[in-house]
Amino acid sequence: MAETTRWAFPEQLQPRPNQFGFDLDAALRSVVLVHAEVPEDAFTASVLGTERVGSGVVIGDDGLVLTIGYLITEAQTIWLTTIDGTVAPGYPLAYDQTTGFGLVMPLERLSVPALPRGSTRTLETGADVIVIGHGGREHSLTARVIAKREFAGYWEYLLDEAIFAAPAHPQWGGTALVDTAGLLLGIGSLLVQEMERESQLDANMFVPIDLLEPILDDMIRFGRPSGAPRPWLGVYTAEAEGHLIVGGVAPGSPAQHAGLRLGDLVIEVSGQRVDSLAAMYRALWSTGTAGVEVPLTIARGGELVELRVRSADRNEYLKKPRHH
């Protein structure tokens, strides 16, 4: 297991117990270590690795842990560790491809308080926040919101409004974004480069907690939100100088079977001209549900090429957890 106790933020960056009007110690206890082990032949192993370590937040009286989904995707073994060193096995209960949230159910009692959830609807840029990682005050820092904006990821992922906070937490995966009232606002997903006042700085991207409420019951009951899944191609695309460039295709994916290649430029999706990742994904998802055939127009070697990609449900490519 990765070492998580031999470093600390400078004292001036750490949240102080008397700084806020809530029980900081209880909030720190609510964040646990998530350690997942994934088989070497898992679909995501080559990209995300076979051993994944991050944080998770207890959100239920039963110990239910909310984390970022890539930590637990295809996990066969999960261990949860509390701030006082209690270790319990966990079960990967759910993963939502759309939001990126993951849920872990502890299989033994954690005796950890649940962190109450808030909302980002009234959260303003410039607001003070706290980023809590597993390990107490030493692994947590005071930060501020530097942006609320759309985020598109190269792996066919889009949030209409993500939260960006700085300074950045170096162990961002699954961290808790908490407001000054002690309410959970989001879950840490990425380390990104952001521009502020013509300067570049490291920041963390958080998935807003508001996205959890409409899907939480279905995730607990069914392991994913109800409804038909979106069409997935399995293409990794980057924006560069006004172009959408294929940077890779997932092995065995619809994109690979259709003949999409490294370096192709995506011009149109289902007849719609696309010039950004967000536009590409919205055009893709507007074609129907998983399994629909998606027409693509690409530029390759100075020529336009028409491809038809039979989309799929991304979840069908992932290993399922063992039942307990």
ABEGO torsion letter per residue (X at the ends): XBBAAABBBBAAABBBAAABABBAAAAAAABBBBBBBBBAABAAAAAAEABBBBBBBBABAAGBBBBBAAAABGBABBBBBBAAGBBBBBBBABBBAAAGBBBBBBABBAGBBBBBBBBAAABBBGBBBBBBBBGEAAABBBBBBABBBBBBBAAGBBBABBBBBOBBBABABGBBBBBAAGBBABBBABBBBBBBGGBBBBBBBBBBAAAAAAAAAAAAAAGBBBEBBBBBAGBBBBBBGGBBBBAEBBBGBAAAAAGBBBGBBBABBGGBBBABAAAAAAAAAAAEBBGBBBBBBBBBGGBBBBBBBBBBBAAAABBBBBBX
